[in-house]
Amino acid sequence: MTLSVNGIYPGLVEEQRLDVNDEDLSLALEALEEGRFDEAVKLLEKLAELENENPDVLVYLGIAYVQTETPAKAVDVLRKAGELVEEHSVLALFLGRALKALGHLHEAETELRRAVRLDPRAQDAWRDLANVLVAKQEYAAVIHVAEEGLERFPRDAALRTLSALSQHRLGNYTASTEEWTKAHALRPDSLMAAVSCAHDLLLQGLYNEAHPFIAHASKLDDQDNRPKILRSELHMQRGEDEAALKILQGIADGDSLGAPVLARLAVLAHKAGNSEARDEYIKKTEAAIVDIPQGWCALYYIYNHLGWNDEMVDCLVRGTLDDAGSASPWIALANVYTQLGKTEDSEHAWGISFSLRRYVKIHCEFCQQDLRIPYQNGN
């Protein structure tokens, strides 16, 4: 009898199925496919004691260990199975997942790249590989993997989302907006897609384009603060400060304030001429972003609106250290240095952003298109 792990791994193809001739193993596999993972582990552990050189038993036991969140055991048995059989995409996939769970990201990437190579039709392998690269903060590599995966699976919302997140982290808000728009079309019920698309549109000052996404996000969850914060930002960009303040005060009445709310309250206090309240909100913002790698965004938002260049440089320099892998603080820093006439510092910051992105973004005035020129090792 031939069984497969299709119930767990739909991308498995016929020639990669594992032969199972043992009735007890069939029962274990049935438990595995039906989601009774603890039961599957017990059955497979007993079989492994009797047949510790049986690669089928070891592979399925490794899969069961991954599903029961015991990755160290999974790594042990899957590596042993790997010594007994030729390269196998399912083995590589679950070994990659187990290694990722243990925080062994480089080894996980190696295994997941092997899984993709052995079976490019394995949709989960593309997603897992992209997720590992996100964890490694290698956002340019995420985009490359997502693009390849999306060529095969154009309706994969997970890959589209990872691509959008990575474009955002690299400071390419035009591209991230395009990806979020596609993700939103695939998953119109996704609050994350609607909120993120609106957020990146607002970062570009495109508040009219952001409005329908904010409205949709509010319909999806009228209790979530993220659409409310975005709506306040939309009002601020329109010059409707009183409307923005009313929304933010409504959030403040019911919740402990996070950095995005505090930052906007600081800006509004400054515009109202209330320096005491402004300074207090800035202090609270600083306290709210402790140990948050992307916390620099909130302070940059404040200092950029206030025109405080020295403070802006300080928070961006901190951002380049705390938010490793992201090109966004480097791009913002390069622009600030340019405004301050610090050409050498600006060129240095641009160079690092290009290295992180692995391309130089150039806008063609003739065709009105953004071009991406490959960039590597300063060339």
Secondary structure, 3 states (H helix, E strand, C coil): CECCCCCCCCCCCHHHCCECCCHHHHHHHHHHHCCCHHHHHHHHHHHHHHCCCCHHHHHHHHHHHHHCCCHHHHHHHHHHHHHHCCCCHHHHHHHHHHHHHCCCHHHHHHHHHHHHHHCCCCHHHHHHHHHHHHHCCCHHHHHHHHHHHHHHCCCCHHHHHHHHHHHHHCCCHHHHHHHHHHHHHHCCCCHHHHHHHHHHHHHCCCHHHHHHHHHHHHHHCCCCHHHHHHHHHHHHHCCCHHHHHHHHHHHHHHCCCCHHHHHHHHHHHHHCCCHHHHHHHHHHHHHHCCCCHHHHHHHHHHHHHHCCHHHHHHHHHHHHHHCCCCCHHHHHHHHHHHHCCCHHHHHHHHHHHHHHHCEEEEEECCCCEEEEEECCCCC
